[in-house]
Amino acid sequence: MAQEAPSQAPLTATHVVEYAYRRSVGPVLGAFFGALQDGRILGAKTSEGRVLCPPAEYDPETGEATGELVAVGPAGTVSSWTWVAEPQERHALAKPFAFALIQLDGADTEMLHLVDADSEDAMSTGMRVIPRFRAEPVGGIRDLECFLPEARS
């Protein structure tokens, strides 16, 4: 006859894993966030003359450092979008909105951001949008609150 093993609660240990550090944004993103705080949007020029927005320190195609920071936009064109009918708490807008890829005037790349449109029917590929900046900027990406349909402004 087999003996029953005594019942034991499983061994557990609580651990907290954390990485206590701050990330420096560096000169390119630092300038980008500073410009947003002033109600302006910057892109970074590559050695081939393309303008990346949001700016990057290095050209993703060549790996070379980017150069001059240049003003772009502020208006742009929606190249793709998706509607968010039921925003979650973590979203920046508490009402339905669109996530959109927006190519700002003067930029060669697209920026992913929010569009505060009145309805899904107000959104379309190719539509023009303008930025809405935060009333009390703090020097971060959320200083660019969202974009609005140009026709609505």
N, C-alpha and C positions, 0 to 999 in steps of 0.2 A: 504494500500500500504506500502511495506517495505521500510525502509530508507536505503540508501547505506552508508556503513561505510567509513569514510574518509580514503584515501590511505596513508599509512605510510611506510616508508622504514624500513626494519627489523633492530633491534638493533644489533650491532656487537661490539665486543671488541677483540683487538689483544693481545694475550698472548704469551710469550716465556717461555717454560718450559725447564729448563736445570738443569743438575746435575753437578755442578762444583766440581769435585773431581778427584783425581788421584788414580789409583789402584796400590798398591804395588804388585810386582810379587812374593815376598817372596824368601826364600833361595833356593827352588828347581828350580823354573822357572828362577830365577836370575842366578843360576849356568848354567842352560841349555842355556840361551841366551848368557852368557859369553863364553861358549864353542863354540857356533855357530860363535861368533865373532872371535874365534881362529881357525875356520875351523874344529871343532870336534863336534860330536853328543853324547849326554849323555842320558842314561835311568836311571830309579830309580828301585832299587830292593825292592821287597815286602818281608814280613816275610817268605813267602813260597818259596822264591828264584826266582820268576818270575821277568822279567825285563819289565817295562812299558816305552814305548817311543812313543810319547813324555812323559816325566816324569810327575808324579802327586805327590802331597804331601801325598795323602791318597790312599790306595789300594781300588779300586772300588768294589771289592768283599767282603772285610772284614771290611772296614772302618778304619783299622789300619794305622798309619803313615808309610810311606815308609822309607827305610833306605838309604844305600849307593848308591851314584851315580856312574854309571859305563859307560865306553865308549862302544858304539855300532856302527855297520856299519864299514865304511861309506857306503858300498854297501848294497843292499837289493833286495828283490824279489817283483814284482808287483802281488798282489793277486786279484785285481779287478780294473777296470778303466772305464772311459767314455771320449769320445772325445769331445772337444769344438772346433767346426769348425769356429765359429765366435766370437772371444773374445770380451768382453766389456771393456770399459775404466777402470773399477775397477779391472780387472784382471792384474796379475803381468807380463804376457807375452802378447805382442801385435800381436802375430801370433798364428795360431792354435796350440793347445796343449792338453794334457790329464790331467784330475784329476785322481789320482790313490791312492789306499791304498797300502802302501809299508811296508813290514815287513823287518826292517833292520837286518842284521846279528847280532846275540846276543840278539835280542829283542823278546819278546813273544807277543807283540801287534803290531798293524799296525799304521802307520802315514799317514794322508791324505796330499798329496802334489802334485805339478805339475810335469809333465814329458814333457820335451822339445824334442819331437820326430819329425822327419822330416815329417811324415804323419801318418794317422790313421793305415795304413798297417804296420807301423813300431812298433806298439803297440801290445802286447799280454800278456795274463795272464801267469805268471810264468817267464816272462823276467827279467833279471838282470839289475839293474840301479845303477848309482853312482851319488853322489851329485855334484852340481856346486854351489860354494859359491860366494857371492857378492865380487866384487873387492875391495870395500871400505866399510867394515862392520861397523855397528853402534850399535850392541848389541841387535838385535831384531830378530823375526822369519824370516824376509825377508833377513837376512844374508845367510840363506839357500835359494838361489834363486830358484832352481828347481833341478830335477834329470834328468840325461841323460841316454839313453840306453847304457849299458856297451859296447856293440859291436861297438857303434859309437865313443867312446872316443879315 
